[in-house]
Amino acid sequence: QVQLVESGGGLVQAGGSLRLSCAASGLSVRDYSMGWFRQAPGKERDLVACLSHNDGSTYYVDSVKGRFTISTDNTYNTMFLQMNDLNAEDAAEYYCAAARADSCYYGMDFWGKGILVTISS
């Protein structure tokens, strides 16, 4: 049984940092393309960052480039999202997900339940 469990969310001031973690069980993060998605109230769930298991390439949505970093730790079978210089537009429910495909563009096979990130001004 596959489980993806997010942690590390919470309330942070604008300009601050958070590191989200996604602990995986039932699959190996090295064998899946791993992604972070987010959904703000009243908006669709959008891809934020993806790490391809095929070649290790990364994708970031333009609004987070230079501020967010996606990574995995195979030893602990965990994915991370380091988020720096957070702003109000980053406030959302964040979801981790895993795909058997080479990228996160063709649908994800497994999802976490999500974790809330709130930004205070």
C-alpha positions in Angstrom: 0.0 0.0 0.0 1.5 3.3 -1.1 1.4 6.2 1.3 2.7 9.8 0.8 2.7 11.9 3.9 3.4 15.6 3.9 4.9 17.6 6.8 6.5 20.9 7.5 3.7 23.2 6.6 2.4 26.0 8.8 2.3 29.7 9.2 5.3 31.8 8.1 5.9 35.5 7.6 6.3 36.9 4.1 9.9 36.7 3.2 10.5 33.6 5.3 11.2 30.0 4.5 9.7 26.6 5.0 10.8 23.1 4.0 8.1 20.7 3.1 8.7 17.0 3.4 7.0 14.0 1.8 7.7 10.7 3.4 7.0 7.8 1.0 6.1 4.2 1.8 5.2 1.4 -0.5 7.2 2.9 -3.3 10.8 4.1 -3.8 11.2 7.8 -4.6 14.1 6.9 -6.8 11.8 4.9 -9.1 9.1 7.6 -9.6 8.9 11.1 -10.9 8.1 13.1 -7.8 6.1 16.4 -7.8 4.7 19.1 -5.6 1.4 20.6 -6.4 -0.5 23.4 -4.7 -4.1 24.6 -4.6 -5.2 28.0 -3.3 -8.8 28.6 -2.3 -11.0 28.9 -5.4 -8.3 27.9 -7.7 -7.2 24.7 -9.5 -4.5 22.4 -8.3 -1.3 23.3 -10.2 2.1 21.7 -10.6 4.8 23.7 -8.7 7.9 21.5 -9.1 8.8 18.1 -10.5 11.8 15.8 -10.3 12.1 13.3 -13.1 13.3 9.8 -12.1 14.4 9.3 -15.7 17.2 11.8 -15.9 17.0 13.8 -12.6 15.8 16.9 -14.5 13.7 19.4 -12.6 10.8 21.6 -13.5 9.6 24.7 -11.7 6.6 26.9 -12.4 7.9 30.3 -13.3 6.6 32.0 -10.2 8.8 29.9 -7.9 12.0 29.7 -10.0 15.0 30.8 -7.9 13.0 30.5 -4.7 12.0 26.8 -4.4 14.1 23.7 -4.7 12.8 20.2 -5.0 15.0 17.2 -3.9 14.8 13.7 -2.7 16.7 11.6 -0.2 16.8 8.0 -1.2 18.1 6.9 2.1 15.0 8.2 3.9 12.8 7.7 0.9 11.6 11.3 1.3 11.0 14.2 -1.0 11.5 17.8 0.0 10.5 21.2 -1.2 12.7 24.0 0.2 10.7 27.3 -0.1 12.5 30.6 0.3 11.3 34.2 0.1 7.7 33.2 0.5 5.0 35.6 -0.5 1.2 35.8 -0.2 0.8 34.1 -3.6 2.5 31.0 -2.2 -0.2 30.4 0.4 -2.0 27.2 -0.5 -2.6 23.6 0.3 0.5 21.7 -0.9 0.4 18.1 -2.2 3.1 15.7 -2.9 2.6 13.1 -5.7 4.4 10.3 -7.5 4.2 9.2 -11.1 5.5 6.1 -12.9 6.0 8.3 -16.0 9.2 10.2 -16.8 7.6 13.5 -15.9 4.7 15.0 -13.9 2.9 16.2 -17.0 0.9 13.0 -17.8 -0.9 12.5 -14.5 0.2 11.3 -11.1 -0.4 7.8 -9.8 -0.3 8.5 -6.1 -1.1 11.5 -3.9 -0.6 12.7 -0.4 -3.4 14.3 1.6 -1.9 17.8 1.5 -0.6 20.2 4.0 -1.4 23.9 4.5 1.0 26.7 4.0 -0.1 30.1 5.3 1.7 33.4 4.8 1.4 36.3 7.1 2.2 39.9 6.0 
